[in-house]
């Protein structure tokens, strides 16, 4: 793997980003507007200007959810833009490898995620006084763990798009939302039926959001949940990578990869 | 004898299942030597593009072996792609990036030394400078092809694969491309080219591989392939005796066409003297005569019709 080529993919992504208003809207506008809705709902439920404990849980969930959403979206949309424009395989007749391309997308997604989380956190602080800075040195750990989860999902979604073609493009902005109801984003998974709790246990987000809420709302540092999330992140990334390699091999055999330029 | 730069052995590609699939490339073998310009010709669906895509590692072969610069993709992908490039009318680049941004990213991916100077050289050569700042998706088909050609020459490839490189180009730019191909060959570049422009192939190629139904059906220089079409067209602009000329040709068994004052007769090379002498004996007079030797295009047409 060449670090230089990863940097050039970052350059490519940056050039694309500065010319594409819709990417700005997707990443920063939508995340901020969604957060505003959650803040006002939280205030409505609390019945006053404060958001209350449940409301704080909702808002924390939305602020940090942006790390998952933007990170995953960037990995898949980065490839999709190239597929839609039929320029995807032009990149791969250079020495660039799929791994270098993906790592470039992951890094660029991480940067955008961090910006999205910062913007969301500032909006939340301005409107509710809720400050994620109080999470201290665990804040970057939580963000990193959520990003790692987003990369795992991103790899799996990309594998599906490669396998099924760009007709499955909508998965890039829809599949990740399956995590929201079952992944403990806004509430403890104990409210879910037993069967769904078993599914929730497979998502790193379940442990990360539980740890964030425990630390922010109760002042308890749940290191066990943090380690569990890290282990699951590794499993998701590994499975995502295997799925992507299998899909790539299949498209190279079927000719679908070459047809991405026709 | 120069080095075999591209060595393809028993290459086969079958899409789908062995029982019901489609055999796109059927056990072909060929080699291209350093500095050679080789044409890969054949009708649509013959297997040319599938072969090119396998040479680019964009399609996995079902069986067979591809060695480029003495190595294979499994062990030498980085080294191979560093010295190889590809251009086609169908190649697209990142749509939202400007032409310059696209070329800069490509130059860096190929680790081109002094990339800005190289970009500047080819931008001028292919007349791209005037739209260097435009986003790629705003360009016309011809402009896109010129940008992709810049990309293809940027890394001074040792092996250049060209698929219809001049389709959609104005004749003056197509001429520039042919000149650049021939000039690059003097620097040692090897080229494998597919084209439907037979005159272009005749002009630049040292050798032609003719592929049909996934098989290489003939291989020779353009001149020798054209010679396999033994019929020569003799076109006469008649002054007197047009009906006698047509009647004689038909009686002699020569294919003949008549249009206004022109009569075109197809004869074997050895029968030209006999034809002209016979017409003179019959008092036929003509104002002009042109004798067209067979071209690669004639070979192509005859080949597809099974006439060679």
Interface residues (C-beta under 8 A of the other chain):
Chain A: X4 X5 X8 X11 X12 X15 X16 X19 X20 X81 X82 X85 X86 X87 X89 X90 X91 X92 X93 X94 X95 X96 X97 X249 X252 X253 X254 X255 X257 X258 X261 X262
Chain B: X15 X50 X53 X56 X57 X58 X59 X60 X77 X78 X81 X82 X84 X85 X86 X90 X91 X92 X93 X94 X95 X96 X97 X98 X101 X104 X105 X106 X108 X109 X110 X111 X135 X137
